[in-house]
Amino acid sequence: MSFKLVAPFKPAGDQPKAIELLTNGILNGEKHQTLLGVTGSGKTFTMANVIANVNKPTLVLSHNKTLAAQLYNEFKHFFPENAVEYFVSYYDYYQPEAYIPVTDTYIEKDLSINEDIEKLRLSTTSSLLSGRTDIIVVSSVSCLYGIGNPEDFKANTIFVRRGQKIDRNVFLRKLVSGLYYRTDEILKRGSFRVQGDTVDVLVPYEEFVVRVVFWDTEIENIAIVEPSHGTILKELEQVNIYPASIFVTTQERINRAIKEIQNDLFRQINYFQSQEKTQEAKRIKERVNFDIEMIQELGYCSGIENYSRYFDGRKPGSRPFCLLDYFPDDFLTFIDESHVTLPQIKAMYGGDHSRKINLVEYGFRLPAAIDNRPLKFEEFKIFAPIHNSLVLLE
């Protein structure tokens, strides 16, 4: 599907020339271009015209949530028939885990998640993996922080069609593997309810329920249902049910990860003991073994992101998967207010690394926790030009 720009006005002043130059530059393979303009000069409308001309999936990167939300609303108005998504940090409050050696103070992670923003994040990943190409993602630098492997997200997507042969219990197990949970009460995002041969799933990235009706081992009917009153809004021939979390994985990866965590724990205990750091050795043993028990029983633990390298199958020091990995090979990137955004990207890794070094050195985390991090600026510089054309806005 192509982008369809809807606006009550046409480019004026210097906009037509800027649109032409940027469009031609992208189509001719230029990797870096810069658009200069004062506040209120119509840079967003210029971007919209370039996006419509080039017709590629687009990432618009901003340095804060507020500006990203403003751009998101503007693009929603310009492209009402296309997929415009919003991807920012979903924390209303976030206190990262930390250790202060001088005062021997351990600060436990504390956070508050905004469910509405979490819905928008899941909507973003679902749209990017749906096969659509008419997608604009407006994001903060949150898109450069680690999230789940897109291959695991795809592997846990359930493809449902009318007439499909599948046992109801197999379908329910697939939902659980996609991190949905069963309830007999009011449906909440990411939950499902079973009533006889009918399964209602409240997908967390939309405002509706997907109803799947079985007849023996066959899917008889699929419908979109209004959550509050149960009114059928639309019947479907097929639908994709995407995972309830970005951090989904497979049982095979979990089993492999546990073995690797145990091996690294053994090495870290031996290291601390060789340094006569008995307290650190005892601490890391207790903490990691508790986490392993939780993962084996529940499939997750508090702070599971610190083990992401194992679940992703990455090598030590390698960059994490981030939202950029969910984009197709060829996409367009705009960096808004690049004089602020680029220094922010440069600083992210250093701050994250300095905090986690203490956690590792004093036995609170395994060294792999350091690999749960944002992209380094050098990694972003390499990644961006390889996959897309980059336009800086000042």
Backbone torsions as a table, in degrees:
resi	resn	phi	psi	omega
1	MET	NA	140.7	-178.9
2	SER	-92.4	158.2	174.5
3	PHE	-72.0	138.1	176.9
4	LYS	-122.8	105.8	-178.2
5	LEU	-81.0	126.6	178.9
6	VAL	-119.1	117.2	-179.6
7	ALA	-151.5	144.0	-179.4
8	PRO	-81.3	5.3	-178.2
9	PHE	-141.7	167.1	-179.9
10	LYS	-113.7	160.0	176.8
11	PRO	-56.2	140.6	-178.0
12	ALA	-140.2	168.3	178.3
13	GLY	62.7	-127.1	179.7
14	ASP	-84.5	-5.1	-175.8
15	GLN	-60.6	-47.3	-178.6
16	PRO	-56.1	-41.6	-179.9
17	LYS	-67.3	-42.8	179.5
18	ALA	-62.7	-42.7	179.1
19	ILE	-61.4	-44.0	-179.1
20	GLU	-64.5	-46.1	-177.8
21	LEU	-65.3	-44.3	179.9
22	LEU	-65.3	-44.1	179.9
23	THR	-60.9	-48.6	-179.8
24	ASN	-63.4	-39.4	179.0
25	GLY	-61.0	-44.0	179.5
26	ILE	-65.5	-46.9	-178.4
27	LEU	-65.6	-26.0	179.1
28	ASN	-89.7	3.3	173.7
29	GLY	90.1	12.3	176.1
30	GLU	-67.1	131.8	-175.1
31	LYS	-87.9	-29.3	-177.8
32	HIS	-132.3	129.6	173.9
33	GLN	-140.1	158.3	-179.7
34	THR	-129.1	133.7	175.8
35	LEU	-111.8	118.0	179.6
36	LEU	-99.0	142.6	178.1
37	GLY	-179.4	139.4	178.4
38	VAL	-72.2	166.4	176.1
39	THR	-60.1	132.4	179.1
40	GLY	88.6	6.6	-177.9
41	SER	-88.7	1.0	175.8
42	GLY	87.1	33.7	-179.9
43	LYS	-66.9	-35.1	179.6
44	THR	-64.1	-42.1	178.3
45	PHE	-66.6	-35.8	175.4
46	THR	-63.0	-45.6	176.6
47	MET	-57.5	-44.6	-178.1
48	ALA	-59.2	-41.6	178.9
49	ASN	-66.7	-39.4	178.3
50	VAL	-64.8	-43.1	178.8
51	ILE	-59.7	-44.5	179.8
52	ALA	-64.4	-36.3	-180.0
53	ASN	-71.4	-43.3	-174.6
54	VAL	-79.6	-35.5	176.3
55	ASN	60.9	50.6	175.5
56	LYS	-123.7	151.8	170.7
57	PRO	-53.9	142.2	-169.9
58	THR	-133.2	137.2	171.5
59	LEU	-109.5	126.4	174.7
60	VAL	-111.9	114.1	-172.4
61	LEU	-103.9	125.9	-179.4
62	SER	-123.2	164.7	-174.9
63	HIS	-94.2	-5.2	174.3
64	ASN	-152.5	163.6	-175.7
65	LYS	-63.6	-39.6	-174.7
66	THR	-64.7	-47.9	178.7
67	LEU	-65.8	-38.2	177.9
68	ALA	-61.8	-40.8	179.2
69	ALA	-64.6	-38.8	178.0
70	GLN	-63.2	-46.1	178.9
71	LEU	-64.4	-39.4	178.8
72	TYR	-58.8	-46.7	180.0
73	ASN	-64.2	-38.9	179.4
74	GLU	-65.5	-44.2	179.8
75	PHE	-68.4	-31.4	176.2
76	LYS	-61.6	-37.2	178.5
77	HIS	-73.5	-36.9	-179.4
78	PHE	-72.6	-31.3	-175.8
79	PHE	-128.3	66.2	-176.6
80	PRO	-66.3	-21.2	-177.0
81	GLU	-98.9	-0.1	-178.6
82	ASN	-113.2	171.4	-178.9
83	ALA	-86.5	109.1	175.3
84	VAL	-112.2	119.7	-172.6
85	GLU	-118.7	160.2	-176.2
86	TYR	-128.0	121.7	-176.1
87	PHE	-132.7	103.0	177.4
88	VAL	-135.7	175.8	176.2
89	SER	-59.8	135.5	-177.8
90	TYR	-94.7	16.0	179.0
91	TYR	-92.1	125.9	168.2
92	ASP	-78.0	-31.9	177.6
93	TYR	-144.7	137.7	-179.9
94	TYR	-147.7	117.8	173.1
95	GLN	-112.7	107.4	-176.5
96	PRO	-70.0	155.4	175.0
97	GLU	-64.5	138.0	-178.4
98	ALA	-157.2	160.0	174.3
99	TYR	-135.3	130.6	179.8
100	ILE	-110.0	102.4	-174.5
101	PRO	-61.5	-35.7	-174.9
102	VAL	-58.6	-40.4	-178.7
103	THR	-107.2	4.9	-176.8
104	ASP	51.5	49.7	-177.1
105	THR	-112.3	121.1	174.6
106	TYR	-100.9	126.3	179.6
107	ILE	-107.9	114.9	-179.0
108	GLU	-76.8	147.9	178.2
109	LYS	-62.9	136.3	177.1
110	ASP	-138.4	139.2	-176.0
111	LEU	-157.2	163.4	174.2
112	SER	-136.5	121.4	-176.0
113	ILE	-96.9	132.9	175.7
114	ASN	-86.4	111.7	-174.9
115	GLU	-65.4	-32.0	-179.9
116	ASP	-67.4	-40.1	178.2
117	ILE	-71.4	-35.3	176.2
118	GLU	-60.1	-39.6	177.3
119	LYS	-60.5	-43.8	-178.9
120	LEU	-66.8	-35.2	177.4
121	ARG	-65.1	-44.1	178.3
122	LEU	-66.6	-35.2	176.0
123	SER	-61.9	-37.3	179.4
124	THR	-63.6	-52.2	-178.1
125	THR	-64.8	-37.3	179.2
126	SER	-64.6	-42.7	179.1
127	SER	-64.1	-42.5	-177.5
128	LEU	-65.0	-31.8	-178.5
129	LEU	-96.7	4.2	-177.9
130	SER	-79.8	-14.5	-176.2
131	GLY	99.7	-7.6	177.2
132	ARG	-68.8	147.8	175.8
133	THR	-114.5	-11.1	-179.8
134	ASP	-91.4	64.6	-174.2
135	ILE	-123.7	132.5	170.8
136	ILE	-119.1	123.9	176.8
137	VAL	-111.3	118.2	174.9
138	VAL	-97.9	123.3	-170.7
139	SER	-140.7	154.6	166.1
140	SER	-87.8	-173.8	178.6
141	VAL	-68.5	-1.1	173.9
142	SER	-56.3	-25.8	-179.4
143	CYS	-68.3	-9.7	-179.5
144	LEU	-100.8	0.1	176.4
145	TYR	-89.9	156.1	-175.3
146	GLY	-64.6	134.7	169.7
147	ILE	-134.2	-174.8	-174.9
148	GLY	-67.4	161.3	177.4
149	ASN	-65.3	124.4	-179.9
150	PRO	-60.6	-27.1	177.9
151	GLU	-67.6	-36.1	176.5
152	ASP	-70.1	-36.5	177.4
153	PHE	-61.8	-43.7	177.6
154	LYS	-64.4	-43.2	-176.2
155	ALA	-63.4	-27.0	-179.2
156	ASN	-99.2	8.7	173.2
157	THR	-80.0	132.5	-177.9
158	ILE	-100.2	120.0	178.9
159	PHE	-96.1	116.5	-173.7
160	VAL	-118.7	133.6	175.9
161	ARG	-141.6	151.9	178.8
162	ARG	-63.4	134.8	-178.9
163	GLY	87.7	-3.1	-178.8
164	GLN	-66.8	138.3	177.5
165	LYS	-88.2	110.0	177.5
166	ILE	-159.1	133.9	178.1
167	ASP	-70.0	142.8	-177.4
168	ARG	-58.9	-41.7	-178.6
169	ASN	-66.6	-32.9	174.8
170	VAL	-64.5	-42.3	177.8
171	PHE	-61.3	-41.7	179.8
172	LEU	-64.9	-38.9	178.3
173	ARG	-65.6	-35.5	176.5
174	LYS	-63.9	-39.4	177.3
175	LEU	-61.9	-44.0	179.7
176	VAL	-64.4	-39.5	177.2
177	SER	-62.7	-29.6	176.6
178	GLY	-85.2	13.7	176.4
179	LEU	69.4	25.6	166.9
180	TYR	-84.4	152.7	178.2
181	TYR	-124.3	150.1	-176.1
182	ARG	-87.8	141.8	176.6
183	THR	-142.9	151.6	173.9
184	ASP	-106.4	5.3	-177.5
185	GLU	-108.7	-154.1	-179.9
186	ILE	-65.4	134.4	-179.9
187	LEU	-68.0	136.6	171.7
188	LYS	-121.0	165.0	-178.9
189	ARG	-54.7	131.6	179.0
190	GLY	84.2	13.2	179.9
191	SER	-119.3	164.4	175.2
192	PHE	-139.8	155.7	-178.2
193	ARG	-131.0	139.0	-178.0
194	VAL	-115.5	125.3	175.0
195	GLN	-131.4	97.2	-176.8
196	GLY	64.8	-121.7	-179.9
197	ASP	-93.0	7.4	-177.8
198	THR	-107.8	129.0	177.8
199	VAL	-118.8	120.3	176.5
200	ASP	-103.8	128.1	-178.4
201	VAL	-122.3	119.1	175.3
202	LEU	-91.1	95.6	-177.4
203	VAL	-67.5	137.6	-172.6
204	PRO	-77.1	-7.2	-176.7
205	TYR	-104.9	4.9	177.9
206	GLU	-136.7	177.4	179.7
207	GLU	-103.3	11.6	-175.8
208	PHE	-125.8	167.4	176.6
209	VAL	-99.5	137.0	170.8
210	VAL	-94.9	119.4	179.5
211	ARG	-104.1	124.4	178.1
212	VAL	-117.0	120.1	-178.2
213	VAL	-108.0	128.5	-178.3
214	PHE	-102.9	149.1	166.8
215	TRP	-127.9	102.4	-173.3
216	ASP	61.4	-117.5	-179.0
217	THR	-108.3	30.7	-179.3
218	GLU	-131.8	143.0	175.8
219	ILE	-80.5	114.9	-175.6
220	GLU	-87.4	-35.6	-175.0
221	ASN	-153.4	148.0	175.4
222	ILE	-131.2	133.8	-178.2
223	ALA	-145.9	153.7	170.3
224	ILE	-94.9	127.9	-172.9
225	VAL	-124.4	139.4	175.1
226	GLU	-70.9	127.0	-170.7
227	PRO	-64.2	-39.1	-172.1
228	SER	-72.5	-45.0	-172.9
229	HIS	-110.2	-9.0	179.0
230	GLY	77.1	16.2	179.8
231	THR	-72.7	131.7	177.2
232	ILE	-75.3	119.7	-178.4
233	LEU	-91.4	-33.4	-175.0
234	LYS	-164.9	140.5	173.3
235	GLU	-98.8	143.2	-174.0
236	LEU	-122.6	153.9	172.2
237	GLU	-85.9	-33.0	179.6
238	GLN	-156.4	160.5	179.0
239	VAL	-158.2	149.4	172.7
240	ASN	-102.3	129.4	175.3
241	ILE	-106.1	108.8	-176.9
242	TYR	-84.3	158.1	-178.1
243	PRO	-57.1	156.9	-177.8
244	ALA	-83.7	-4.0	179.4
245	SER	-146.9	148.5	175.8
246	ILE	-69.1	-24.5	-173.2
247	PHE	-97.2	39.6	179.3
248	VAL	-80.3	152.9	177.2
249	THR	-146.6	-171.7	-179.7
250	THR	-115.0	159.1	-179.4
251	GLN	-62.9	-36.0	177.9
252	GLU	-60.2	-43.5	179.3
253	ARG	-67.9	-36.6	178.7
254	ILE	-62.1	-47.0	-179.2
255	ASN	-61.5	-43.4	179.5
256	ARG	-66.7	-40.6	-178.5
257	ALA	-62.7	-41.5	-179.1
258	ILE	-60.4	-42.3	178.2
259	LYS	-62.1	-42.9	-179.4
260	GLU	-68.3	-38.3	177.2
261	ILE	-62.6	-44.0	179.5
262	GLN	-62.5	-40.1	178.7
263	ASN	-64.4	-44.4	179.9
264	ASP	-68.8	-33.6	176.5
265	LEU	-62.9	-44.6	178.7
266	PHE	-58.3	-44.9	179.8
267	ARG	-65.1	-40.2	-177.7
268	GLN	-69.7	-37.5	176.2
269	ILE	-62.5	-45.3	178.5
270	ASN	-61.5	-38.3	179.1
271	TYR	-63.2	-48.1	-179.2
272	PHE	-63.6	-40.2	179.9
273	GLN	-66.1	-35.9	177.7
274	SER	-67.3	-24.8	177.5
275	GLN	-94.2	6.8	-177.5
276	GLU	57.8	36.2	176.4
277	LYS	-103.5	75.3	-174.3
278	THR	-67.7	-35.6	-179.8
279	GLN	-65.8	-43.4	179.2
280	GLU	-65.0	-39.6	179.0
281	ALA	-62.9	-43.6	179.4
282	LYS	-65.2	-41.4	-177.3
283	ARG	-64.6	-48.9	-177.0
284	ILE	-66.5	-35.2	178.8
285	LYS	-63.3	-47.7	-177.7
286	GLU	-66.3	-44.6	-175.4
287	ARG	-67.3	-45.8	-176.3
288	VAL	-71.9	-39.4	177.8
289	ASN	-62.8	-37.1	176.2
290	PHE	-64.1	-43.3	178.7
291	ASP	-62.2	-40.8	179.7
292	ILE	-62.1	-42.9	178.1
293	GLU	-60.0	-42.2	180.0
294	MET	-64.8	-42.4	179.7
295	ILE	-63.9	-41.0	179.9
296	GLN	-66.2	-37.1	-177.3
297	GLU	-82.1	-43.6	-170.8
298	LEU	-112.5	-16.7	-176.7
299	GLY	90.8	-1.0	179.3
300	TYR	-158.9	170.2	174.6
301	CYS	-150.8	166.9	175.5
302	SER	-65.3	129.1	-178.6
303	GLY	77.8	24.8	-177.4
304	ILE	-62.7	-21.0	179.2
305	GLU	-61.6	-23.1	178.9
306	ASN	-72.6	-10.1	176.0
307	TYR	-107.4	13.8	-173.0
308	SER	-60.2	-32.7	-179.3
309	ARG	-60.0	-37.8	179.7
310	TYR	-68.3	-44.0	-178.1
311	PHE	-69.1	-32.4	179.9
312	ASP	-79.7	-16.1	-176.6
313	GLY	73.7	30.1	-177.7
314	ARG	-91.1	157.1	175.4
315	LYS	-83.3	154.7	177.7
316	PRO	-55.7	132.6	178.6
317	GLY	88.1	-11.3	-178.5
318	SER	-75.8	154.1	-177.1
319	ARG	-70.8	149.9	177.7
320	PRO	-77.4	164.3	169.8
321	PHE	-71.5	142.0	177.9
322	CYS	-139.5	-176.6	-175.9
323	LEU	-59.6	-30.2	-179.6
324	LEU	-59.3	-28.9	179.7
325	ASP	-72.0	-15.5	179.6
326	TYR	-85.1	-16.2	178.0
327	PHE	-74.6	155.2	172.5
328	PRO	-67.4	174.0	-174.7
329	ASP	-61.7	-32.7	-175.0
330	ASP	-117.6	108.4	177.8
331	PHE	-145.8	167.7	-174.6
332	LEU	-108.4	140.8	178.4
333	THR	-125.7	131.2	170.0
334	PHE	-113.2	131.9	174.3
335	ILE	-110.7	108.4	-177.3
336	ASP	-80.2	142.8	-178.2
337	GLU	46.1	57.3	-172.7
338	SER	-61.9	-23.0	178.5
339	HIS	-67.0	-18.9	175.8
340	VAL	-103.2	-42.3	-174.0
341	THR	-67.5	-43.3	-177.5
342	LEU	-65.1	-44.8	174.7
343	PRO	-61.1	-33.1	177.3
344	GLN	-63.8	-43.5	177.9
345	ILE	-62.4	-40.1	-179.8
346	LYS	-62.5	-34.9	-173.1
347	ALA	-85.2	-18.6	-169.9
348	MET	-61.9	-46.2	-175.1
349	TYR	-64.6	-43.3	-177.1
350	GLY	-60.1	-44.7	179.6
351	GLY	-64.4	-42.2	-179.8
352	ASP	-66.3	-41.6	-176.9
353	HIS	-66.6	-44.5	-177.2
354	SER	-63.3	-34.2	178.9
355	ARG	-70.6	-40.4	-174.2
356	LYS	-79.1	-24.0	178.2
357	ILE	-57.6	-44.0	178.5
358	ASN	-63.0	-40.1	179.6
359	LEU	-62.4	-36.7	179.7
360	VAL	-75.0	-46.6	-175.1
361	GLU	-65.4	-26.0	-177.7
362	TYR	-107.5	15.8	169.1
363	GLY	81.3	18.9	177.1
364	PHE	-89.6	-27.0	-178.7
365	ARG	-142.2	152.5	171.7
366	LEU	-71.9	157.4	178.6
367	PRO	-55.4	-25.7	-179.6
368	ALA	-62.4	-19.4	179.1
369	ALA	-60.9	-28.9	-179.7
370	ILE	-64.9	-26.6	-179.2
371	ASP	-82.8	-2.2	168.5
372	ASN	-90.9	94.3	-166.3
373	ARG	-154.7	168.7	170.8
374	PRO	-77.4	166.0	175.1
375	LEU	-64.0	142.5	169.3
376	LYS	-71.9	156.7	-179.5
377	PHE	-60.6	-38.1	-179.7
378	GLU	-63.7	-36.8	178.6
379	GLU	-68.4	-39.9	178.0
380	PHE	-64.9	-40.8	179.8
381	LYS	-62.8	-37.7	179.3
382	ILE	-73.1	-43.9	-175.1
383	PHE	-65.4	-47.3	-172.2
384	ALA	-60.7	-53.6	-177.6
385	PRO	-66.1	-27.9	-179.0
386	ILE	-65.6	-40.3	-170.4
387	HIS	-100.8	-12.9	-173.3
388	ASN	-162.9	175.6	171.2
389	SER	-93.5	139.1	-174.5
390	LEU	-114.3	126.8	178.2
391	VAL	-118.8	122.5	177.3
392	LEU	-93.9	137.4	178.1
393	LEU	-115.5	130.5	179.3
394	GLU	-118.3	NA	NA
